[in-house]
């Protein structure tokens, strides 16, 4: 799974699951470009600490990935600094799901789809339009969610966005396969990023075959597999990292 000599671009790469992914890729030899939206302190902390602990080159870029013009500018800057990205991880996401129907407002729907689905489209399109940005043998990994597979009450917008992301990845894999680019999806279940109460974690563990909540490092391990040459003949697939939750 060594990634020495490869550059990785990770969106939402300075906090939570994204930071764990960035850390794991750097530990295995990748240099990093990290896209973040607004938290400059978290970005600087991630840049400094990942670089110091791994010895890899790490740069952070403030990019609103739901804005195609911002994506174009961010990709241009990152490519100018790194040259190409054989590893592309779209992790940026989030949103409150919009609540139950019919109470979802237009702005909630558009905002959730914007960061979870539109952003992946804008980013991959921009990379594919730039010659050499995604060279042959590149790996694109989208971070989806169990909500994109299973209907969860109150998550209509979020679930629809993640389901769309999963299908987009499958079709994209067919479109770019002849270019030697692989596209796969990691779908985390409940992942403890430090905001859940003990009671919430216990409730999740009770519904999970492995009897524990997931961690960002669990997700990062799956991403590392898809980023590495061990998955060189795997594309258009999704992998649920949920501990056997039911």
PAPAPA-924783 format. One line per 4 residues: number of its first residue (from 1); their letters; for each residue x, y, z of N, C-alpha, C. Coordinates in nm, 3 decimals, m for minus. Layout:
BEGIN
NUM> a> X Y Z X Y Z X Y Z; ...
This chain:
BEGIN
1> xxxx> 0.081 m0.121 0.000 0.000 0.000 0.000 0.085 0.126 0.000; 0.212 0.115 m0.031 0.298 0.233 m0.030 0.260 0.328 m0.141; 0.258 0.457 m0.107 0.215 0.561 m0.199 0.327 0.659 m0.229; 0.451 0.620 m0.205 0.563 0.711 m0.225 0.568 0.756 m0.370
5> xxxx> 0.588 0.886 m0.388 0.593 0.943 m0.522 0.459 0.986 m0.577; 0.352 0.969 m0.499 0.218 1.007 m0.543 0.168 1.127 m0.464; 0.092 1.212 m0.531 0.024 1.324 m0.466 m0.123 1.291 m0.449; m0.181 1.335 m0.339 m0.323 1.313 m0.311 m0.390 1.446 m0.283
9> xxxx> m0.506 1.466 m0.343 m0.591 1.582 m0.314 m0.711 1.532 m0.235; m0.730 1.586 m0.116 m0.839 1.543 m0.027 m0.925 1.664 0.006; m1.054 1.660 m0.029 m1.144 1.768 0.008 m1.200 1.741 0.148; m1.227 1.850 0.221 m1.267 1.833 0.360 m1.159 1.760 0.438
13> xxxx> m1.034 1.788 0.403 m0.923 1.707 0.453 m0.856 1.757 0.579; m0.916 1.854 0.647 m0.848 1.911 0.763 m0.916 1.882 0.896; m1.031 1.814 0.892 m1.101 1.780 1.017 m1.166 1.643 1.004; m1.193 1.579 1.118 m1.273 1.458 1.123 m1.223 1.346 1.034
17> xxxx> m1.315 1.285 0.959 m1.279 1.173 0.872 m1.177 1.216 0.768; m1.194 1.334 0.711 m1.101 1.381 0.610 m0.959 1.392 0.661; m0.945 1.441 0.782 m0.809 1.453 0.837 m0.748 1.315 0.861; m0.827 1.220 0.908 m0.776 1.084 0.928 m0.733 1.022 0.796
21> xxxx> m0.809 1.048 0.690 m0.772 0.999 0.558 m0.639 1.061 0.515; m0.629 1.193 0.531 m0.506 1.261 0.493 m0.387 1.207 0.570; m0.403 1.187 0.700 m0.295 1.134 0.783 m0.251 0.996 0.734; m0.347 0.908 0.704 m0.314 0.772 0.662 m0.244 0.772 0.527
25> xxxx> m0.290 0.855 0.434 m0.224 0.862 0.304 m0.081 0.913 0.318; m0.061 1.016 0.401 0.073 1.070 0.421 0.163 0.969 0.490; 0.110 0.895 0.586 0.190 0.792 0.654 0.241 0.687 0.556; 0.168 0.669 0.449 0.208 0.570 0.349 0.278 0.633 0.228
29> xxxx> 0.322 0.758 0.244 0.413 0.816 0.148 0.359 0.923 0.056; 0.229 0.956 0.061 0.173 1.054 m0.030 0.198 1.196 0.019; 0.222 1.287 m0.075 0.220 1.430 m0.047 0.077 1.479 m0.066; 0.039 1.583 0.009 m0.103 1.617 0.021 m0.137 1.761 m0.015
33> xxxx> m0.248 1.776 m0.090 m0.317 1.903 m0.104 m0.452 1.886 m0.035; m0.481 1.971 0.061 m0.603 1.960 0.141 m0.693 2.079 0.111; m0.815 2.051 0.066 m0.915 2.156 0.044 m1.002 2.168 0.169; m1.027 2.290 0.213 m1.116 2.316 0.325 m1.197 2.440 0.291
37> xxxx> m1.309 2.458 0.363 m1.396 2.570 0.327 m1.367 2.697 0.406; m1.363 2.688 0.542 m1.358 2.812 0.618 m1.274 2.807 0.745; m1.249 2.689 0.801 m1.183 2.680 0.931 m1.031 2.687 0.912; m0.979 2.810 0.910 m0.837 2.829 0.884 m0.750 2.769 0.995
41> xxxx> m0.797 2.777 1.118 m0.718 2.723 1.230 m0.703 2.573 1.217; m0.812 2.504 1.186 m0.805 2.358 1.168 m0.717 2.322 1.050; m0.724 2.401 0.943 m0.642 2.374 0.826 m0.494 2.388 0.857; m0.459 2.494 0.928 m0.319 2.515 0.962 m0.269 2.406 1.056
45> xxxx> m0.354 2.365 1.152 m0.317 2.258 1.243 m0.293 2.128 1.168; m0.384 2.095 1.077 m0.369 1.971 0.999 m0.244 1.976 0.913; m0.223 2.087 0.846 m0.106 2.101 0.759 0.023 2.082 0.837; 0.031 2.149 0.950 0.153 2.146 1.030 0.174 2.008 1.093
49> xxxx> 0.071 1.954 1.155 0.088 1.830 1.231 0.105 1.708 1.141; 0.032 1.701 1.032 0.050 1.587 0.941 0.189 1.592 0.878; 0.231 1.712 0.838 0.364 1.724 0.780 0.474 1.687 0.878; 0.461 1.733 1.004 0.563 1.705 1.104 0.569 1.557 1.140
53> xxxx> 0.454 1.490 1.145 0.452 1.350 1.188 0.491 1.252 1.078; 0.481 1.295 0.952 0.508 1.203 0.841 0.626 1.243 0.755; 0.667 1.368 0.763 0.775 1.416 0.677 0.731 1.442 0.535; 0.600 1.438 0.509 0.550 1.460 0.374 0.517 1.607 0.351
57> xxxx> 0.511 1.646 0.226 0.473 1.782 0.189 0.321 1.794 0.200; 0.274 1.895 0.271 0.130 1.916 0.292 0.099 2.064 0.271; m0.001 2.091 0.185 m0.046 2.228 0.165 m0.198 2.231 0.176; m0.251 2.341 0.227 m0.395 2.356 0.244 m0.445 2.473 0.160
61> xxxx> m0.566 2.456 0.104 m0.625 2.556 0.016 m0.769 2.581 0.058; m0.807 2.707 0.075 m0.944 2.743 0.108 m1.027 2.740 m0.020; m1.118 2.643 m0.030 m1.197 2.624 m0.152 m1.339 2.585 m0.112; m1.437 2.658 m0.162 m1.577 2.618 m0.148 m1.607 2.521 m0.261
65> xxxx> m1.609 2.391 m0.232 m1.620 2.292 m0.338 m1.759 2.286 m0.401; m1.856 2.355 m0.343 m1.989 2.363 m0.403 m1.999 2.476 m0.506; m1.890 2.550 m0.526 m1.885 2.661 m0.620 m1.791 2.624 m0.734; m1.842 2.605 m0.856 m1.754 2.559 m0.964 m1.639 2.653 m0.995
69> xxxx> m1.660 2.784 m0.979 m1.551 2.877 m1.005 m1.442 2.866 m0.899; m1.483 2.847 m0.773 m1.385 2.828 m0.666 m1.309 2.698 m0.686; m1.379 2.594 m0.731 m1.314 2.466 m0.757 m1.209 2.481 m0.866; m1.244 2.550 m0.974 m1.150 2.571 m1.084 m1.025 2.644 m1.035
73> xxxx> m1.043 2.747 m0.953 m0.929 2.822 m0.901 m0.846 2.736 m0.807; m0.913 2.660 m0.719 m0.841 2.576 m0.625 m0.762 2.466 m0.693; m0.825 2.401 m0.791 m0.756 2.296 m0.865 m0.636 2.355 m0.940; m0.655 2.472 m1.000 m0.544 2.535 m1.070 m0.426 2.563 m0.979
77> xxxx> m0.455 2.614 m0.859 m0.347 2.641 m0.765 m0.277 2.515 m0.717; m0.356 2.412 m0.688 m0.297 2.287 m0.640 m0.214 2.220 m0.748; m0.263 2.221 m0.872 m0.186 2.160 m0.981 m0.058 2.238 m1.007; m0.063 2.370 m0.992 0.057 2.450 m1.010 0.163 2.411 m0.907
81> xxxx> 0.118 2.378 m0.786 0.212 2.341 m0.680 0.258 2.196 m0.687; 0.169 2.106 m0.731 0.200 1.962 m0.725 0.216 1.894 m0.861; 0.159 1.948 m0.965 0.176 1.891 m1.097 0.067 1.796 m1.140; 0.031 1.700 m1.058 m0.073 1.601 m1.090 m0.117 1.534 m0.962
85> xxxx> m0.234 1.470 m0.966 m0.288 1.402 m0.848 m0.337 1.262 m0.886; m0.251 1.162 m0.871 m0.294 1.024 m0.894 m0.396 0.975 m0.793; m0.414 1.048 m0.684 m0.513 1.013 m0.582 m0.602 1.134 m0.558; m0.733 1.114 m0.573 m0.830 1.220 m0.550 m0.938 1.167 m0.458
89> xxxx> m0.955 1.229 m0.343 m1.055 1.185 m0.245 m1.153 1.298 m0.221; m1.279 1.275 m0.261 m1.383 1.374 m0.232 m1.452 1.333 m0.102; m1.412 1.399 0.005 m1.467 1.370 0.138 m1.560 1.480 0.187; m1.547 1.601 0.135 m1.629 1.713 0.183 m1.777 1.677 0.176
93> xxxx> m1.848 1.709 0.280 m1.991 1.678 0.285 m2.052 1.731 0.413; m2.173 1.688 0.439 m2.241 1.731 0.560 m2.378 1.787 0.531; m2.432 1.854 0.628 m2.567 1.909 0.617 m2.660 1.840 0.715; m2.772 1.905 0.743 m2.862 1.854 0.846 m2.968 1.759 0.791
97> xxxx> m2.962 1.728 0.662 m3.059 1.636 0.604 m3.190 1.700 0.568; m3.216 1.818 0.621 m3.336 1.891 0.584 m3.460 1.860 0.666; m3.456 1.754 0.748 m3.573 1.718 0.825 m3.672 1.636 0.743; m3.792 1.624 0.795 m3.894 1.541 0.730 m3.966 1.619 0.620
101> xxxx> m4.012 1.545 0.522 m4.099 1.604 0.420 m4.238 1.629 0.479; m4.307 1.735 0.439 m4.271 1.833 0.336 m4.204 1.958 0.390; m4.139 1.947 0.505 m4.085 2.066 0.569 m3.949 2.111 0.518; m3.891 2.040 0.422 m3.759 2.079 0.371 m3.771 2.205 0.286
105> xxxx> m3.692 2.305 0.321 m3.692 2.430 0.245 m3.605 2.416 0.119; m3.630 2.500 0.023 m3.551 2.499 m0.101 m3.403 2.517 m0.072; m3.369 2.613 0.016 m3.228 2.641 0.042 m3.160 2.525 0.112; m3.233 2.452 0.200 m3.175 2.335 0.264 m3.144 2.227 0.161
109> xxxx> m3.242 2.202 0.073 m3.223 2.098 m0.028 m3.102 2.129 m0.117; m3.096 2.251 m0.167 m2.987 2.289 m0.257 m2.853 2.288 m0.186; m2.849 2.333 m0.060 m2.723 2.338 0.014 m2.668 2.198 0.038; m2.754 2.106 0.080 m2.709 1.969 0.109 m2.665 1.899 m0.019
113> xxxx> m2.742 1.912 m0.126 m2.699 1.851 m0.251 m2.573 1.918 m0.306; m2.560 2.048 m0.280 m2.444 2.120 m0.330 m2.313 2.066 m0.279; m2.301 2.047 m0.149 m2.174 2.005 m0.092 m2.153 1.854 m0.101; m2.260 1.777 m0.105 m2.245 1.631 m0.105 m2.244 1.568 m0.244
117> xxxx> m2.308 1.633 m0.342 m2.317 1.575 m0.476 m2.260 1.667 m0.583; m2.310 1.790 m0.589 m2.261 1.883 m0.691 m2.110 1.899 m0.682; m2.057 1.907 m0.561 m1.914 1.932 m0.543 m1.829 1.821 m0.604; m1.873 1.697 m0.590 m1.797 1.585 m0.649 m1.797 1.596 m0.801
121> xxxx> m1.911 1.636 m0.858 m1.921 1.656 m1.002 m1.828 1.769 m1.046; m1.833 1.884 m0.978 m1.749 1.997 m1.016 m1.601 1.960 m1.009; m1.563 1.893 m0.902 m1.422 1.862 m0.880 m1.369 1.763 m0.983; m1.439 1.653 m1.002 m1.389 1.553 m1.097 m1.393 1.607 m1.239
125> xxxx> m1.496 1.682 m1.275 m1.501 1.740 m1.408 m1.382 1.832 m1.431; m1.352 1.917 m1.332 m1.239 2.009 m1.347 m1.108 1.933 m1.362; m1.089 1.829 m1.284 m0.966 1.751 m1.294 m0.955 1.681 m1.429; m1.065 1.628 m1.478 m1.063 1.556 m1.604 m1.044 1.649 m1.723
129> xxxx> m1.084 1.773 m1.710 m1.067 1.870 m1.818 m0.924 1.917 m1.833; m0.843 1.898 m1.730 m0.705 1.947 m1.732 m0.611 1.832 m1.767; m0.545 1.838 m1.882 m0.458 1.728 m1.925 m0.353 1.692 m1.820; m0.346 1.565 m1.788 m0.245 1.517 m1.695 m0.279 1.530 m1.549
133> xxxx> m0.389 1.598 m1.515 m0.421 1.618 m1.373 m0.451 1.486 m1.305; m0.524 1.398 m1.374 m0.550 1.262 m1.327 m0.480 1.167 m1.425; m0.354 1.133 m1.399 m0.280 1.050 m1.495 m0.331 0.906 m1.496; m0.291 0.826 m1.594 m0.328 0.684 m1.593 m0.289 0.618 m1.460
137> xxxx> m0.369 0.522 m1.418 m0.352 0.453 m1.289 m0.392 0.540 m1.171; m0.468 0.646 m1.195 m0.519 0.727 m1.085 m0.636 0.658 m1.017; m0.658 0.698 m0.892 m0.769 0.646 m0.813 m0.851 0.762 m0.758; m0.980 0.761 m0.787 m1.075 0.858 m0.732 m1.161 0.786 m0.630
141> xxxx> m1.172 0.843 m0.511 m1.252 0.782 m0.404 m1.352 0.885 m0.353; m1.479 0.848 m0.354 m1.584 0.933 m0.298 m1.624 0.878 m0.162; m1.644 0.966 m0.066 m1.695 0.927 0.065 m1.845 0.952 0.067; m1.921 0.844 0.072 m2.067 0.853 0.074 m2.116 0.833 0.217
145> xxxx> m2.218 0.751 0.237 m2.276 0.730 0.370 m2.374 0.616 0.362; m2.396 0.552 0.476 m2.501 0.452 0.483 m2.636 0.510 0.447; m2.653 0.642 0.467 m2.780 0.707 0.433 m2.805 0.706 0.283; m2.701 0.682 0.204 m2.719 0.670 0.060 m2.762 0.532 0.016
149> xxxx> m2.761 0.437 0.109 m2.803 0.299 0.081 m2.937 0.266 0.147; m2.955 0.316 0.268 m3.073 0.281 0.348 m3.158 0.405 0.373; m3.290 0.394 0.367 m3.376 0.509 0.397 m3.376 0.538 0.547; m3.339 0.660 0.582 m3.333 0.701 0.722 m3.425 0.822 0.739
153> xxxx> m3.519 0.810 0.828 m3.617 0.916 0.850 m3.550 1.049 0.879; m3.595 1.154 0.811 m3.544 1.287 0.835 m3.420 1.323 0.756; m3.370 1.230 0.672 m3.248 1.256 0.596 m3.275 1.252 0.445; m3.389 1.307 0.405 m3.425 1.300 0.262 m3.320 1.367 0.174
157> xxxx> m3.280 1.489 0.208 m3.184 1.561 0.125 m3.047 1.494 0.130; m3.000 1.464 0.248 m2.868 1.403 0.263 m2.863 1.265 0.200; m2.966 1.184 0.225 m2.971 1.051 0.168 m2.977 1.054 0.016; m3.057 1.146 m0.039 m3.066 1.157 m0.184 m2.933 1.199 m0.244
161> xxxx> m2.864 1.291 m0.178 m2.734 1.336 m0.228 m2.632 1.223 m0.228; m2.628 1.146 m0.119 m2.530 1.038 m0.111 m2.566 0.923 m0.205; m2.695 0.894 m0.223 m2.735 0.793 m0.320 m2.695 0.837 m0.461; m2.716 0.964 m0.491 m2.674 1.017 m0.619 m2.524 1.007 m0.638
165> xxxx> m2.449 1.033 m0.532 m2.303 1.025 m0.537 m2.258 0.883 m0.569; m2.321 0.786 m0.506 m2.286 0.645 m0.530 m2.310 0.608 m0.676; m2.423 0.649 m0.730 m2.453 0.615 m0.869 m2.363 0.694 m0.966; m2.338 0.820 m0.933 m2.247 0.900 m1.014 m2.110 0.833 m1.024
169> xxxx> m2.062 0.781 m0.912 m1.932 0.714 m0.912 m1.933 0.591 m1.002; m2.041 0.515 m0.999 m2.049 0.395 m1.082 m2.046 0.429 m1.230; m2.119 0.534 m1.270 m2.120 0.575 m1.410 m1.986 0.639 m1.448; m1.933 0.721 m1.360 m1.803 0.784 m1.385 m1.695 0.679 m1.408
173> xxxx> m1.700 0.570 m1.333 m1.602 0.463 m1.351 m1.603 0.410 m1.494; m1.723 0.399 m1.552 m1.734 0.354 m1.690 m1.680 0.459 m1.787; m1.707 0.585 m1.759 m1.663 0.693 m1.848 m1.512 0.706 m1.853; m1.446 0.693 m1.737 m1.302 0.722 m1.731 m1.215 0.597 m1.725
177> xxxx> m1.277 0.481 m1.719 m1.199 0.358 m1.718 m1.101 0.346 m1.833; m1.142 0.380 m1.956 m1.048 0.371 m2.068 m0.926 0.463 m2.053; m0.936 0.563 m1.967 m0.822 0.652 m1.940 m0.731 0.595 m1.833; m0.767 0.480 m1.777 m0.688 0.420 m1.671 m0.718 0.477 m1.534
181> xxxx> m0.832 0.544 m1.520 m0.870 0.605 m1.391 m0.976 0.518 m1.325; m0.954 0.484 m1.199 m1.050 0.405 m1.122 m1.133 0.497 m1.033; m1.258 0.457 m1.009 m1.348 0.535 m0.924 m1.421 0.439 m0.831; m1.412 0.462 m0.701 m1.479 0.377 m0.603 m1.535 0.462 m0.490
185> xxxx> m1.619 0.401 m0.408 m1.691 0.471 m0.301 m1.668 0.399 m0.168; m1.643 0.476 m0.065 m1.644 0.426 0.072 m1.764 0.486 0.142; m1.849 0.401 0.199 m1.971 0.446 0.267 m1.962 0.417 0.416; m1.924 0.515 0.497 m1.918 0.493 0.641 m2.057 0.479 0.702
189> xxxx> m2.065 0.400 0.808 m2.180 0.405 0.895 m2.157 0.511 1.001; m2.218 0.494 1.117 m2.195 0.590 1.225 m2.045 0.593 1.257; m1.987 0.712 1.255 m1.844 0.728 1.280 m1.825 0.832 1.389; m1.758 0.795 1.495 m1.740 0.883 1.610 m1.628 0.983 1.581
193> xxxx> m1.667 1.108 1.560 m1.568 1.214 1.538 m1.561 1.307 1.659; m1.603 1.255 1.773 m1.587 1.329 1.898 m1.707 1.411 1.940; m1.818 1.399 1.867 m1.935 1.480 1.903 m2.048 1.397 1.964; m2.038 1.265 1.959 m2.146 1.180 2.010 m2.134 1.160 2.161
197> xxxx> m2.247 1.147 2.226 m2.248 1.117 2.370 m2.222 0.968 2.391; m2.189 0.932 2.514 m2.169 0.790 2.545 m2.296 0.710 2.518; m2.410 0.768 2.549 m2.537 0.698 2.526 m2.559 0.673 2.377; m2.527 0.770 2.294 m2.541 0.752 2.150 m2.448 0.642 2.098
201> xxxx> m2.326 0.643 2.145 m2.230 0.542 2.100 m2.271 0.402 2.146; m2.324 0.393 2.266 m2.371 0.263 2.315 m2.488 0.212 2.234; m2.580 0.302 2.197 m2.696 0.262 2.116 m2.651 0.214 1.979; m2.554 0.282 1.921 m2.501 0.240 1.791 m2.434 0.104 1.803
205> xxxx> m2.352 0.088 1.906 m2.279 m0.038 1.924 m2.375 m0.156 1.937; m2.486 m0.134 2.001 m2.583 m0.243 2.021 m2.642 m0.291 1.889; m2.642 m0.206 1.786 m2.696 m0.243 1.655 m2.588 m0.285 1.556; m2.466 m0.299 1.604 m2.353 m0.325 1.517 m2.291 m0.460 1.550
209> xxxx> m2.263 m0.541 1.448 m2.210 m0.675 1.470 m2.082 m0.673 1.553; m1.996 m0.575 1.530 m1.868 m0.568 1.602 m1.880 m0.497 1.737; m2.001 m0.452 1.771 m2.032 m0.396 1.902 m1.946 m0.275 1.940; m1.923 m0.190 1.841 m1.858 m0.062 1.868 m1.893 0.035 1.758
213> xxxx> m1.872 0.163 1.787 m1.889 0.266 1.686 m1.766 0.270 1.596; m1.784 0.318 1.475 m1.671 0.333 1.384 m1.586 0.453 1.422; m1.464 0.454 1.371 m1.372 0.566 1.394 m1.328 0.622 1.258; m1.281 0.745 1.256 m1.227 0.798 1.130 m1.115 0.712 1.073
217> xxxx> m1.037 0.650 1.160 m0.927 0.565 1.114 m0.979 0.441 1.042; m1.097 0.391 1.081 m1.158 0.279 1.009 m1.186 0.317 0.865; m1.240 0.435 0.846 m1.271 0.483 0.711 m1.142 0.506 0.633; m1.043 0.563 0.699 m0.916 0.591 0.632 m0.850 0.465 0.579
221> xxxx> m0.863 0.355 0.651 m0.804 0.230 0.605 m0.866 0.182 0.475; m0.997 0.197 0.462 m1.064 0.158 0.338 m1.022 0.248 0.223; m1.009 0.377 0.249 m0.964 0.470 0.145 m0.823 0.434 0.100; m0.736 0.401 0.194 m0.599 0.363 0.159 m0.598 0.244 0.064
225> xxxx> m0.684 0.146 0.088 m0.692 0.030 m0.001 m0.728 0.074 m0.143; m0.830 0.159 m0.156 m0.871 0.202 m0.289 m0.766 0.292 m0.354; m0.689 0.366 m0.274 m0.585 0.454 m0.328 m0.462 0.377 m0.373; m0.444 0.257 m0.322 m0.320 0.182 m0.344 m0.332 0.090 m0.465
229> xxxx> m0.218 0.033 m0.503 m0.215 m0.061 m0.615 m0.280 m0.195 m0.581; m0.311 m0.221 m0.454 m0.380 m0.345 m0.419 m0.519 m0.352 m0.480; m0.576 m0.236 m0.517 m0.709 m0.234 m0.578 m0.701 m0.194 m0.726; m0.591 m0.229 m0.792 m0.568 m0.182 m0.929 m0.668 m0.235 m1.030
233> xxxx> m0.743 m0.342 m0.996 m0.845 m0.394 m1.088 m0.984 m0.383 m1.025; m1.000 m0.283 m0.938 m1.128 m0.259 m0.872 m1.176 m0.120 m0.909; m1.293 m0.111 m0.971 m1.350 0.019 m1.005 m1.502 0.008 m1.013; m1.569 0.119 m0.991 m1.715 0.122 m0.994 m1.781 0.050 m0.878
237> xxxx> m1.709 0.037 m0.765 m1.759 m0.039 m0.651 m1.781 0.052 m0.531; m1.862 0.004 m0.436 m1.876 0.073 m0.308 m1.852 m0.026 m0.195; m1.793 0.027 m0.088 m1.759 m0.054 0.030 m1.818 0.013 0.153; m1.902 m0.060 0.225 m1.962 m0.006 0.347 m1.871 m0.037 0.466
241> xxxx> m1.836 0.068 0.538 m1.750 0.056 0.656 m1.838 0.089 0.776; m1.913 m0.011 0.822 m2.013 0.014 0.927 m2.015 m0.092 1.036; m1.913 m0.178 1.038 m1.906 m0.276 1.145 m2.017 m0.380 1.145; m2.086 m0.395 1.031 m2.198 m0.490 1.026 m2.324 m0.436 1.092
245> xx> m2.347 m0.305 1.081 m2.464 m0.244 1.143 m2.593 m0.293 1.075; m2.696 m0.307 1.153 m2.827 m0.346 1.100 m2.934 m0.247 1.149
